[in-house]
């Protein structure tokens, strides 16, 4: 599995978790999940391009 595929699946899982949090009215948790996923994806991208 390529690095991009791994990032895609991680982001997809984070989005699914954020949707679950939203459905439970946990808006701050949903925001935190998405922010953490974005930061992790950015770090992985930068690390792979060094």
mmCIF entry with sequence, helices, sheets and N, C-alpha, C, O atoms, coordinates in Angstrom:
data_MODEL
# 
_entry.id   MODEL 
# 
_entity.id                         1 
_entity.type                       polymer 
_entity.pdbx_number_of_molecules   1 
# 
_entity_poly.entity_id                      1 
_entity_poly.type                           'polypeptide(L)' 
_entity_poly.nstd_linkage                   no 
_entity_poly.nstd_monomer                   no 
_entity_poly.pdbx_seq_one_letter_code       
;(UNK)(UNK)(UNK)(UNK)(UNK)(UNK)(UNK)(UNK)(UNK)(UNK)(UNK)(UNK)(UNK)(UNK)(UNK)(UNK)
(UNK)(UNK)(UNK)(UNK)(UNK)(UNK)(UNK)(UNK)(UNK)(UNK)(UNK)(UNK)(UNK)(UNK)(UNK)(UNK)
(UNK)(UNK)(UNK)(UNK)(UNK)(UNK)(UNK)(UNK)(UNK)(UNK)(UNK)(UNK)(UNK)(UNK)(UNK)(UNK)
(UNK)(UNK)
;
_entity_poly.pdbx_seq_one_letter_code_can   XXXXXXXXXXXXXXXXXXXXXXXXXXXXXXXXXXXXXXXXXXXXXXXXXX 
_entity_poly.pdbx_strand_id                 A 
# 
loop_
_entity_poly_seq.entity_id 
_entity_poly_seq.num 
_entity_poly_seq.mon_id 
_entity_poly_seq.hetero 
1 1  UNK n 
1 2  UNK n 
1 3  UNK n 
1 4  UNK n 
1 5  UNK n 
1 6  UNK n 
1 7  UNK n 
1 8  UNK n 
1 9  UNK n 
1 10 UNK n 
1 11 UNK n 
1 12 UNK n 
1 13 UNK n 
1 14 UNK n 
1 15 UNK n 
1 16 UNK n 
1 17 UNK n 
1 18 UNK n 
1 19 UNK n 
1 20 UNK n 
1 21 UNK n 
1 22 UNK n 
1 23 UNK n 
1 24 UNK n 
1 25 UNK n 
1 26 UNK n 
1 27 UNK n 
1 28 UNK n 
1 29 UNK n 
1 30 UNK n 
1 31 UNK n 
1 32 UNK n 
1 33 UNK n 
1 34 UNK n 
1 35 UNK n 
1 36 UNK n 
1 37 UNK n 
1 38 UNK n 
1 39 UNK n 
1 40 UNK n 
1 41 UNK n 
1 42 UNK n 
1 43 UNK n 
1 44 UNK n 
1 45 UNK n 
1 46 UNK n 
1 47 UNK n 
1 48 UNK n 
1 49 UNK n 
1 50 UNK n 
# 
_struct_asym.id          A 
_struct_asym.entity_id   1 
# 
loop_
_struct_conf.conf_type_id 
_struct_conf.id 
_struct_conf.pdbx_PDB_helix_id 
_struct_conf.beg_label_comp_id 
_struct_conf.beg_label_asym_id 
_struct_conf.beg_label_seq_id 
_struct_conf.pdbx_beg_PDB_ins_code 
_struct_conf.end_label_comp_id 
_struct_conf.end_label_asym_id 
_struct_conf.end_label_seq_id 
_struct_conf.pdbx_end_PDB_ins_code 
_struct_conf.beg_auth_comp_id 
_struct_conf.beg_auth_asym_id 
_struct_conf.beg_auth_seq_id 
_struct_conf.end_auth_comp_id 
_struct_conf.end_auth_asym_id 
_struct_conf.end_auth_seq_id 
_struct_conf.pdbx_PDB_helix_class 
_struct_conf.details 
_struct_conf.pdbx_PDB_helix_length 
HELX_P HELX_P1 AA1 UNK A 3  ? UNK A 23 ? UNK A 3  UNK A 23 1 ? 21 
HELX_P HELX_P2 AA2 UNK A 27 ? UNK A 48 ? UNK A 27 UNK A 48 1 ? 22 
# 
_struct_conf_type.id          HELX_P 
_struct_conf_type.criteria    ? 
_struct_conf_type.reference   ? 
# 
loop_
_atom_site.group_PDB 
_atom_site.id 
_atom_site.type_symbol 
_atom_site.label_atom_id 
_atom_site.label_alt_id 
_atom_site.label_comp_id 
_atom_site.label_asym_id 
_atom_site.label_entity_id 
_atom_site.label_seq_id 
_atom_site.pdbx_PDB_ins_code 
_atom_site.Cartn_x 
_atom_site.Cartn_y 
_atom_site.Cartn_z 
_atom_site.occupancy 
_atom_site.B_iso_or_equiv 
_atom_site.pdbx_formal_charge 
_atom_site.auth_seq_id 
_atom_site.auth_comp_id 
_atom_site.auth_asym_id 
_atom_site.auth_atom_id 
_atom_site.pdbx_PDB_model_num 
ATOM 1   N N  . UNK A 1 1  ? 0.851   -1.178 0.000  1.00 0.00 ? 1  UNK A N  1 
ATOM 2   C CA . UNK A 1 1  ? 0.000   0.000  0.000  1.00 0.00 ? 1  UNK A CA 1 
ATOM 3   C C  . UNK A 1 1  ? 0.895   1.239  0.000  1.00 0.00 ? 1  UNK A C  1 
ATOM 4   O O  . UNK A 1 1  ? 1.855   1.324  0.766  1.00 0.00 ? 1  UNK A O  1 
ATOM 5   N N  . UNK A 1 2  ? 0.575   2.175  -0.850 1.00 0.00 ? 2  UNK A N  1 
ATOM 6   C CA . UNK A 1 2  ? 1.393   3.387  -0.954 1.00 0.00 ? 2  UNK A CA 1 
ATOM 7   C C  . UNK A 1 2  ? 1.128   4.331  0.220  1.00 0.00 ? 2  UNK A C  1 
ATOM 8   O O  . UNK A 1 2  ? 0.139   4.201  0.941  1.00 0.00 ? 2  UNK A O  1 
ATOM 9   N N  . UNK A 1 3  ? 2.035   5.270  0.382  1.00 0.00 ? 3  UNK A N  1 
ATOM 10  C CA . UNK A 1 3  ? 1.899   6.275  1.429  1.00 0.00 ? 3  UNK A CA 1 
ATOM 11  C C  . UNK A 1 3  ? 0.608   7.073  1.251  1.00 0.00 ? 3  UNK A C  1 
ATOM 12  O O  . UNK A 1 3  ? -0.068  7.407  2.224  1.00 0.00 ? 3  UNK A O  1 
ATOM 13  N N  . UNK A 1 4  ? 0.276   7.374  -0.007 1.00 0.00 ? 4  UNK A N  1 
ATOM 14  C CA . UNK A 1 4  ? -0.947  8.137  -0.265 1.00 0.00 ? 4  UNK A CA 1 
ATOM 15  C C  . UNK A 1 4  ? -2.194  7.337  0.086  1.00 0.00 ? 4  UNK A C  1 
ATOM 16  O O  . UNK A 1 4  ? -3.172  7.890  0.589  1.00 0.00 ? 4  UNK A O  1 
ATOM 17  N N  . UNK A 1 5  ? -2.159  6.034  -0.179 1.00 0.00 ? 5  UNK A N  1 
ATOM 18  C CA . UNK A 1 5  ? -3.293  5.186  0.192  1.00 0.00 ? 5  UNK A CA 1 
ATOM 19  C C  . UNK A 1 5  ? -3.453  5.133  1.708  1.00 0.00 ? 5  UNK A C  1 
ATOM 20  O O  . UNK A 1 5  ? -4.570  5.185  2.224  1.00 0.00 ? 5  UNK A O  1 
ATOM 21  N N  . UNK A 1 6  ? -2.339  5.030  2.410  1.00 0.00 ? 6  UNK A N  1 
ATOM 22  C CA . UNK A 1 6  ? -2.399  5.014  3.874  1.00 0.00 ? 6  UNK A CA 1 
ATOM 23  C C  . UNK A 1 6  ? -2.982  6.323  4.400  1.00 0.00 ? 6  UNK A C  1 
ATOM 24  O O  . UNK A 1 6  ? -3.831  6.316  5.292  1.00 0.00 ? 6  UNK A O  1 
ATOM 25  N N  . UNK A 1 7  ? -2.524  7.448  3.844  1.00 0.00 ? 7  UNK A N  1 
ATOM 26  C CA . UNK A 1 7  ? -3.054  8.742  4.264  1.00 0.00 ? 7  UNK A CA 1 
ATOM 27  C C  . UNK A 1 7  ? -4.544  8.846  3.970  1.00 0.00 ? 7  UNK A C  1 
ATOM 28  O O  . UNK A 1 7  ? -5.311  9.358  4.785  1.00 0.00 ? 7  UNK A O  1 
ATOM 29  N N  . UNK A 1 8  ? -4.950  8.356  2.798  1.00 0.00 ? 8  UNK A N  1 
ATOM 30  C CA . UNK A 1 8  ? -6.361  8.392  2.422  1.00 0.00 ? 8  UNK A CA 1 
ATOM 31  C C  . UNK A 1 8  ? -7.204  7.622  3.442  1.00 0.00 ? 8  UNK A C  1 
ATOM 32  O O  . UNK A 1 8  ? -8.223  8.125  3.917  1.00 0.00 ? 8  UNK A O  1 
ATOM 33  N N  . UNK A 1 9  ? -6.773  6.398  3.778  1.00 0.00 ? 9  UNK A N  1 
ATOM 34  C CA . UNK A 1 9  ? -7.545  5.590  4.716  1.00 0.00 ? 9  UNK A CA 1 
ATOM 35  C C  . UNK A 1 9  ? -7.580  6.211  6.110  1.00 0.00 ? 9  UNK A C  1 
ATOM 36  O O  . UNK A 1 9  ? -8.600  6.140  6.795  1.00 0.00 ? 9  UNK A O  1 
ATOM 37  N N  . UNK A 1 10 ? -6.475  6.818  6.530  1.00 0.00 ? 10 UNK A N  1 
ATOM 38  C CA . UNK A 1 10 ? -6.470  7.495  7.833  1.00 0.00 ? 10 UNK A CA 1 
ATOM 39  C C  . UNK A 1 10 ? -7.443  8.681  7.841  1.00 0.00 ? 10 UNK A C  1 
ATOM 40  O O  . UNK A 1 10 ? -8.193  8.879  8.796  1.00 0.00 ? 10 UNK A O  1 
ATOM 41  N N  . UNK A 1 11 ? -7.414  9.464  6.754  1.00 0.00 ? 11 UNK A N  1 
ATOM 42  C CA . UNK A 1 11 ? -8.318  10.612 6.672  1.00 0.00 ? 11 UNK A CA 1 
ATOM 43  C C  . UNK A 1 11 ? -9.768  10.149 6.582  1.00 0.00 ? 11 UNK A C  1 
ATOM 44  O O  . UNK A 1 11 ? -10.648 10.743 7.205  1.00 0.00 ? 11 UNK A O  1 
ATOM 45  N N  . UNK A 1 12 ? -10.020 9.099  5.817  1.00 0.00 ? 12 UNK A N  1 
ATOM 46  C CA . UNK A 1 12 ? -11.373 8.567  5.703  1.00 0.00 ? 12 UNK A CA 1 
ATOM 47  C C  . UNK A 1 12 ? -11.883 8.106  7.065  1.00 0.00 ? 12 UNK A C  1 
ATOM 48  O O  . UNK A 1 12 ? -13.031 8.372  7.421  1.00 0.00 ? 12 UNK A O  1 
ATOM 49  N N  . UNK A 1 13 ? -11.036 7.416  7.826  1.00 0.00 ? 13 UNK A N  1 
ATOM 50  C CA . UNK A 1 13 ? -11.423 6.954  9.161  1.00 0.00 ? 13 UNK A CA 1 
ATOM 51  C C  . UNK A 1 13 ? -11.703 8.136  10.079 1.00 0.00 ? 13 UNK A C  1 
ATOM 52  O O  . UNK A 1 13 ? -12.650 8.104  10.866 1.00 0.00 ? 13 UNK A O  1 
ATOM 53  N N  . UNK A 1 14 ? -10.888 9.176  9.982  1.00 0.00 ? 14 UNK A N  1 
ATOM 54  C CA . UNK A 1 14 ? -11.096 10.368 10.815 1.00 0.00 ? 14 UNK A CA 1 
ATOM 55  C C  . UNK A 1 14 ? -12.420 11.043 10.451 1.00 0.00 ? 14 UNK A C  1 
ATOM 56  O O  . UNK A 1 14 ? -13.150 11.498 11.332 1.00 0.00 ? 14 UNK A O  1 
ATOM 57  N N  . UNK A 1 15 ? -12.724 11.106 9.173  1.00 0.00 ? 15 UNK A N  1 
ATOM 58  C CA . UNK A 1 15 ? -13.993 11.711 8.750  1.00 0.00 ? 15 UNK A CA 1 
ATOM 59  C C  . UNK A 1 15 ? -15.162 10.890 9.285  1.00 0.00 ? 15 UNK A C  1 
ATOM 60  O O  . UNK A 1 15 ? -16.141 11.452 9.775  1.00 0.00 ? 15 UNK A O  1 
ATOM 61  N N  . UNK A 1 16 ? -15.066 9.574  9.196  1.00 0.00 ? 16 UNK A N  1 
ATOM 62  C CA . UNK A 1 16 ? -16.124 8.717  9.730  1.00 0.00 ? 16 UNK A CA 1 
ATOM 63  C C  . UNK A 1 16 ? -16.289 8.935  11.229 1.00 0.00 ? 16 UNK A C  1 
ATOM 64  O O  . UNK A 1 16 ? -17.415 8.997  11.723 1.00 0.00 ? 16 UNK A O  1 
ATOM 65  N N  . UNK A 1 17 ? -15.180 9.051  11.960 1.00 0.00 ? 17 UNK A N  1 
ATOM 66  C CA . UNK A 1 17 ? -15.247 9.303  13.408 1.00 0.00 ? 17 UNK A CA 1 
ATOM 67  C C  . UNK A 1 17 ? -15.852 10.676 13.695 1.00 0.00 ? 17 UNK A C  1 
ATOM 68  O O  . UNK A 1 17 ? -16.627 10.830 14.638 1.00 0.00 ? 17 UNK A O  1 
ATOM 69  N N  . UNK A 1 18 ? -15.504 11.657 12.893 1.00 0.00 ? 18 UNK A N  1 
ATOM 70  C CA . UNK A 1 18 ? -16.056 13.002 13.075 1.00 0.00 ? 18 UNK A CA 1 
ATOM 71  C C  . UNK A 1 18 ? -17.559 13.002 12.823 1.00 0.00 ? 18 UNK A C  1 
ATOM 72  O O  . UNK A 1 18 ? -18.308 13.668 13.538 1.00 0.00 ? 18 UNK A O  1 
ATOM 73  N N  . UNK A 1 19 ? -18.005 12.264 11.817 1.00 0.00 ? 19 UNK A N  1 
ATOM 74  C CA . UNK A 1 19 ? -19.440 12.176 11.541 1.00 0.00 ? 19 UNK A CA 1 
ATOM 75  C C  . UNK A 1 19 ? -20.172 11.549 12.717 1.00 0.00 ? 19 UNK A C  1 
ATOM 76  O O  . UNK A 1 19 ? -21.246 12.012 13.103 1.00 0.00 ? 19 UNK A O  1 
ATOM 77  N N  . UNK A 1 20 ? -19.593 10.492 13.290 1.00 0.00 ? 20 UNK A N  1 
ATOM 78  C CA . UNK A 1 20 ? -20.199 9.873  14.474 1.00 0.00 ? 20 UNK A CA 1 
ATOM 79  C C  . UNK A 1 20 ? -20.294 10.873 15.616 1.00 0.00 ? 20 UNK A C  1 
ATOM 80  O O  . UNK A 1 20 ? -21.313 10.932 16.305 1.00 0.00 ? 20 UNK A O  1 
ATOM 81  N N  . UNK A 1 21 ? -19.248 11.658 15.822 1.00 0.00 ? 21 UNK A N  1 
ATOM 82  C CA . UNK A 1 21 ? -19.262 12.666 16.881 1.00 0.00 ? 21 UNK A CA 1 
ATOM 83  C C  . UNK A 1 21 ? -20.341 13.709 16.604 1.00 0.00 ? 21 UNK A C  1 
ATOM 84  O O  . UNK A 1 21 ? -21.043 14.130 17.523 1.00 0.00 ? 21 UNK A O  1 
ATOM 85  N N  . UNK A 1 22 ? -20.479 14.126 15.358 1.00 0.00 ? 22 UNK A N  1 
ATOM 86  C CA . UNK A 1 22 ? -21.514 15.107 15.010 1.00 0.00 ? 22 UNK A CA 1 
ATOM 87  C C  . UNK A 1 22 ? -22.905 14.548 15.251 1.00 0.00 ? 22 UNK A C  1 
ATOM 88  O O  . UNK A 1 22 ? -23.784 15.251 15.749 1.00 0.00 ? 22 UNK A O  1 
ATOM 89  N N  . UNK A 1 23 ? -23.107 13.286 14.900 1.00 0.00 ? 23 UNK A N  1 
ATOM 90  C CA . UNK A 1 23 ? -24.414 12.655 15.108 1.00 0.00 ? 23 UNK A CA 1 
ATOM 91  C C  . UNK A 1 23 ? -24.779 12.579 16.585 1.00 0.00 ? 23 UNK A C  1 
ATOM 92  O O  . UNK A 1 23 ? -25.955 12.524 16.944 1.00 0.00 ? 23 UNK A O  1 
ATOM 93  N N  . UNK A 1 24 ? -23.752 12.579 17.438 1.00 0.00 ? 24 UNK A N  1 
ATOM 94  C CA . UNK A 1 24 ? -23.976 12.557 18.894 1.00 0.00 ? 24 UNK A CA 1 
ATOM 95  C C  . UNK A 1 24 ? -23.923 13.956 19.496 1.00 0.00 ? 24 UNK A C  1 
ATOM 96  O O  . UNK A 1 24 ? -23.879 14.121 20.715 1.00 0.00 ? 24 UNK A O  1 
ATOM 97  N N  . UNK A 1 25 ? -23.928 14.962 18.622 1.00 0.00 ? 25 UNK A N  1 
ATOM 98  C CA . UNK A 1 25 ? -23.875 16.366 19.038 1.00 0.00 ? 25 UNK A CA 1 
ATOM 99  C C  . UNK A 1 25 ? -22.599 16.725 19.793 1.00 0.00 ? 25 UNK A C  1 
ATOM 100 O O  . UNK A 1 25 ? -22.611 17.603 20.656 1.00 0.00 ? 25 UNK A O  1 
ATOM 101 N N  . UNK A 1 26 ? -21.508 16.052 19.471 1.00 0.00 ? 26 UNK A N  1 
ATOM 102 C CA . UNK A 1 26 ? -20.210 16.359 20.052 1.00 0.00 ? 26 UNK A CA 1 
ATOM 103 C C  . UNK A 1 26 ? -19.406 17.168 19.030 1.00 0.00 ? 26 UNK A C  1 
ATOM 104 O O  . UNK A 1 26 ? -18.468 16.664 18.411 1.00 0.00 ? 26 UNK A O  1 
ATOM 105 N N  . UNK A 1 27 ? -19.792 18.410 18.875 1.00 0.00 ? 27 UNK A N  1 
ATOM 106 C CA . UNK A 1 27 ? -19.230 19.247 17.821 1.00 0.00 ? 27 UNK A CA 1 
ATOM 107 C C  . UNK A 1 27 ? -17.751 19.581 18.042 1.00 0.00 ? 27 UNK A C  1 
ATOM 108 O O  . UNK A 1 27 ? -16.963 19.591 17.096 1.00 0.00 ? 27 UNK A O  1 
ATOM 109 N N  . UNK A 1 28 ? -17.389 19.849 19.270 1.00 0.00 ? 28 UNK A N  1 
ATOM 110 C CA . UNK A 1 28 ? -15.989 20.171 19.563 1.00 0.00 ? 28 UNK A CA 1 
ATOM 111 C C  . UNK A 1 28 ? -15.107 18.953 19.317 1.00 0.00 ? 28 UNK A C  1 
ATOM 112 O O  . UNK A 1 28 ? -14.008 19.082 18.776 1.00 0.00 ? 28 UNK A O  1 
ATOM 113 N N  . UNK A 1 29 ? -15.579 17.774 19.708 1.00 0.00 ? 29 UNK A N  1 
ATOM 114 C CA . UNK A 1 29 ? -14.826 16.548 19.461 1.00 0.00 ? 29 UNK A CA 1 
ATOM 115 C C  . UNK A 1 29 ? -14.661 16.319 17.961 1.00 0.00 ? 29 UNK A C  1 
ATOM 116 O O  . UNK A 1 29 ? -13.576 15.953 17.509 1.00 0.00 ? 29 UNK A O  1 
ATOM 117 N N  . UNK A 1 30 ? -15.707 16.528 17.196 1.00 0.00 ? 30 UNK A N  1 
ATOM 118 C CA . UNK A 1 30 ? -15.627 16.364 15.745 1.00 0.00 ? 30 UNK A CA 1 
ATOM 119 C C  . UNK A 1 30 ? -14.578 17.300 15.157 1.00 0.00 ? 30 UNK A C  1 
ATOM 120 O O  . UNK A 1 30 ? -13.782 16.898 14.308 1.00 0.00 ? 30 UNK A O  1 
ATOM 121 N N  . UNK A 1 31 ? -14.584 18.541 15.611 1.00 0.00 ? 31 UNK A N  1 
ATOM 122 C CA . UNK A 1 31 ? -13.595 19.514 15.139 1.00 0.00 ? 31 UNK A CA 1 
ATOM 123 C C  . UNK A 1 31 ? -12.185 19.067 15.489 1.00 0.00 ? 31 UNK A C  1 
ATOM 124 O O  . UNK A 1 31 ? -11.285 19.152 14.654 1.00 0.00 ? 31 UNK A O  1 
ATOM 125 N N  . UNK A 1 32 ? -11.982 18.591 16.716 1.00 0.00 ? 32 UNK A N  1 
ATOM 126 C CA . UNK A 1 32 ? -10.666 18.144 17.153 1.00 0.00 ? 32 UNK A CA 1 
ATOM 127 C C  . UNK A 1 32 ? -10.189 16.944 16.344 1.00 0.00 ? 32 UNK A C  1 
ATOM 128 O O  . UNK A 1 32 ? -9.012  16.860 15.993 1.00 0.00 ? 32 UNK A O  1 
ATOM 129 N N  . UNK A 1 33 ? -11.093 16.017 16.047 1.00 0.00 ? 33 UNK A N  1 
ATOM 130 C CA . UNK A 1 33 ? -10.747 14.847 15.239 1.00 0.00 ? 33 UNK A CA 1 
ATOM 131 C C  . UNK A 1 33 ? -10.243 15.289 13.872 1.00 0.00 ? 33 UNK A C  1 
ATOM 132 O O  . UNK A 1 33 ? -9.218  14.802 13.394 1.00 0.00 ? 33 UNK A O  1 
ATOM 133 N N  . UNK A 1 34 ? -10.964 16.209 13.247 1.00 0.00 ? 34 UNK A N  1 
ATOM 134 C CA . UNK A 1 34 ? -10.583 16.658 11.908 1.00 0.00 ? 34 UNK A CA 1 
ATOM 135 C C  . UNK A 1 34 ? -9.287  17.459 11.925 1.00 0.00 ? 34 UNK A C  1 
ATOM 136 O O  . UNK A 1 34 ? -8.459  17.312 11.025 1.00 0.00 ? 34 UNK A O  1 
ATOM 137 N N  . UNK A 1 35 ? -9.103  18.290 12.922 1.00 0.00 ? 35 UNK A N  1 
ATOM 138 C CA . UNK A 1 35 ? -7.861  19.064 13.018 1.00 0.00 ? 35 UNK A CA 1 
ATOM 139 C C  . UNK A 1 35 ? -6.674  18.129 13.205 1.00 0.00 ? 35 UNK A C  1 
ATOM 140 O O  . UNK A 1 35 ? -5.646  18.298 12.549 1.00 0.00 ? 35 UNK A O  1 
ATOM 141 N N  . UNK A 1 36 ? -6.801  17.152 14.087 1.00 0.00 ? 36 UNK A N  1 
ATOM 142 C CA . UNK A 1 36 ? -5.705  16.206 14.320 1.00 0.00 ? 36 UNK A CA 1 
ATOM 143 C C  . UNK A 1 36 ? -5.399  15.399 13.060 1.00 0.00 ? 36 UNK A C  1 
ATOM 144 O O  . UNK A 1 36 ? -4.234  15.148 12.750 1.00 0.00 ? 36 UNK A O  1 
ATOM 145 N N  . UNK A 1 37 ? -6.423  15.000 12.347 1.00 0.00 ? 37 UNK A N  1 
ATOM 146 C CA . UNK A 1 37 ? -6.223  14.232 11.111 1.00 0.00 ? 37 UNK A CA 1 
ATOM 147 C C  . UNK A 1 37 ? -5.511  15.077 10.068 1.00 0.00 ? 37 UNK A C  1 
ATOM 148 O O  . UNK A 1 37 ? -4.612  14.595 9.379  1.00 0.00 ? 37 UNK A O  1 
ATOM 149 N N  . UNK A 1 38 ? -5.905  16.321 9.951  1.00 0.00 ? 38 UNK A N  1 
ATOM 150 C CA . UNK A 1 38 ? -5.264  17.217 8.976  1.00 0.00 ? 38 UNK A CA 1 
ATOM 151 C C  . UNK A 1 38 ? -3.808  17.434 9.336  1.00 0.00 ? 38 UNK A C  1 
ATOM 152 O O  . UNK A 1 38 ? -2.947  17.407 8.458  1.00 0.00 ? 38 UNK A O  1 
ATOM 153 N N  . UNK A 1 39 ? -3.518  17.646 10.603 1.00 0.00 ? 39 UNK A N  1 
ATOM 154 C CA . UNK A 1 39 ? -2.140  17.863 11.043 1.00 0.00 ? 39 UNK A CA 1 
ATOM 155 C C  . UNK A 1 39 ? -1.285  16.620 10.812 1.00 0.00 ? 39 UNK A C  1 
ATOM 156 O O  . UNK A 1 39 ? -0.139  16.726 10.376 1.00 0.00 ? 39 UNK A O  1 
ATOM 157 N N  . UNK A 1 40 ? -1.836  15.449 11.101 1.00 0.00 ? 40 UNK A N  1 
ATOM 158 C CA . UNK A 1 40 ? -1.098  14.206 10.890 1.00 0.00 ? 40 UNK A CA 1 
ATOM 159 C C  . UNK A 1 40 ? -0.826  13.986 9.404  1.00 0.00 ? 40 UNK A C  1 
ATOM 160 O O  . UNK A 1 40 ? 0.262   13.549 9.028  1.00 0.00 ? 40 UNK A O  1 
ATOM 161 N N  . UNK A 1 41 ? -1.804  14.285 8.568  1.00 0.00 ? 41 UNK A N  1 
ATOM 162 C CA . UNK A 1 41 ? -1.625  14.130 7.119  1.00 0.00 ? 41 UNK A CA 1 
ATOM 163 C C  . UNK A 1 41 ? -0.566  15.096 6.607  1.00 0.00 ? 41 UNK A C  1 
ATOM 164 O O  . UNK A 1 41 ? 0.259   14.735 5.768  1.00 0.00 ? 41 UNK A O  1 
ATOM 165 N N  . UNK A 1 42 ? -0.592  16.312 7.111  1.00 0.00 ? 42 UNK A N  1 
ATOM 166 C CA . UNK A 1 42 ? 0.406   17.301 6.691  1.00 0.00 ? 42 UNK A CA 1 
ATOM 167 C C  . UNK A 1 42 ? 1.805   16.871 7.120  1.00 0.00 ? 42 UNK A C  1 
ATOM 168 O O  . UNK A 1 42 ? 2.753   16.975 6.341  1.00 0.00 ? 42 UNK A O  1 
ATOM 169 N N  . UNK A 1 43 ? 1.936   16.390 8.351  1.00 0.00 ? 43 UNK A N  1 
ATOM 170 C CA . UNK A 1 43 ? 3.240   15.931 8.839  1.00 0.00 ? 43 UNK A CA 1 
ATOM 171 C C  . UNK A 1 43 ? 3.743   14.750 8.022  1.00 0.00 ? 43 UNK A C  1 
ATOM 172 O O  . UNK A 1 43 ? 4.924   14.689 7.683  1.00 0.00 ? 43 UNK A O  1 
ATOM 173 N N  . UNK A 1 44 ? 2.859   13.812 7.705  1.00 0.00 ? 44 UNK A N  1 
ATOM 174 C CA . UNK A 1 44 ? 3.250   12.645 6.903  1.00 0.00 ? 44 UNK A CA 1 
ATOM 175 C C  . UNK A 1 44 ? 3.670   13.079 5.507  1.00 0.00 ? 44 UNK A C  1 
ATOM 176 O O  . UNK A 1 44 ? 4.645   12.561 4.963  1.00 0.00 ? 44 UNK A O  1 
ATOM 177 N N  . UNK A 1 45 ? 2.952   14.012 4.931  1.00 0.00 ? 45 UNK A N  1 
ATOM 178 C CA . UNK A 1 45 ? 3.289   14.510 3.596  1.00 0.00 ? 45 UNK A CA 1 
ATOM 179 C C  . UNK A 1 45 ? 4.660   15.180 3.606  1.00 0.00 ? 45 UNK A C  1 
ATOM 180 O O  . UNK A 1 45 ? 5.499   14.910 2.746  1.00 0.00 ? 45 UNK A O  1 
ATOM 181 N N  . UNK A 1 46 ? 4.877   16.048 4.580  1.00 0.00 ? 46 UNK A N  1 
ATOM 182 C CA . UNK A 1 46 ? 6.162   16.753 4.659  1.00 0.00 ? 46 UNK A CA 1 
ATOM 183 C C  . UNK A 1 46 ? 7.311   15.784 4.910  1.00 0.00 ? 46 UNK A C  1 
ATOM 184 O O  . UNK A 1 46 ? 8.393   15.943 4.345  1.00 0.00 ? 46 UNK A O  1 
ATOM 185 N N  . UNK A 1 47 ? 7.081   14.778 5.756  1.00 0.00 ? 47 UNK A N  1 
ATOM 186 C CA . UNK A 1 47 ? 8.118   13.802 6.048  1.00 0.00 ? 47 UNK A CA 1 
ATOM 187 C C  . UNK A 1 47 ? 8.481   12.992 4.809  1.00 0.00 ? 47 UNK A C  1 
ATOM 188 O O  . UNK A 1 47 ? 9.640   12.617 4.628  1.00 0.00 ? 47 UNK A O  1 
ATOM 189 N N  . UNK A 1 48 ? 7.506   12.723 3.966  1.00 0.00 ? 48 UNK A N  1 
ATOM 190 C CA . UNK A 1 48 ? 7.763   11.919 2.766  1.00 0.00 ? 48 UNK A CA 1 
ATOM 191 C C  . UNK A 1 48 ? 8.416   12.720 1.660  1.00 0.00 ? 48 UNK A C  1 
ATOM 192 O O  . UNK A 1 48 ? 8.860   12.149 0.664  1.00 0.00 ? 48 UNK A O  1 
ATOM 193 N N  . UNK A 1 49 ? 8.484   14.040 1.816  1.00 0.00 ? 49 UNK A N  1 
ATOM 194 C CA . UNK A 1 49 ? 9.072   14.900 0.788  1.00 0.00 ? 49 UNK A CA 1 
ATOM 195 C C  . UNK A 1 49 ? 10.355  15.593 1.245  1.00 0.00 ? 49 UNK A C  1 
ATOM 196 O O  . UNK A 1 49 ? 10.744  16.632 0.712  1.00 0.00 ? 49 UNK A O  1 
ATOM 197 N N  . UNK A 1 50 ? 10.997  14.997 2.239  1.00 0.00 ? 50 UNK A N  1 
ATOM 198 C CA . UNK A 1 50 ? 12.270  15.540 2.719  1.00 0.00 ? 50 UNK A CA 1 
ATOM 199 C C  . UNK A 1 50 ? 13.413  14.815 2.100  1.00 0.00 ? 50 UNK A C  1 
ATOM 200 O O  . UNK A 1 50 ? 14.569  15.130 2.382  1.00 0.00 ? 50 UNK A O  1 
# 
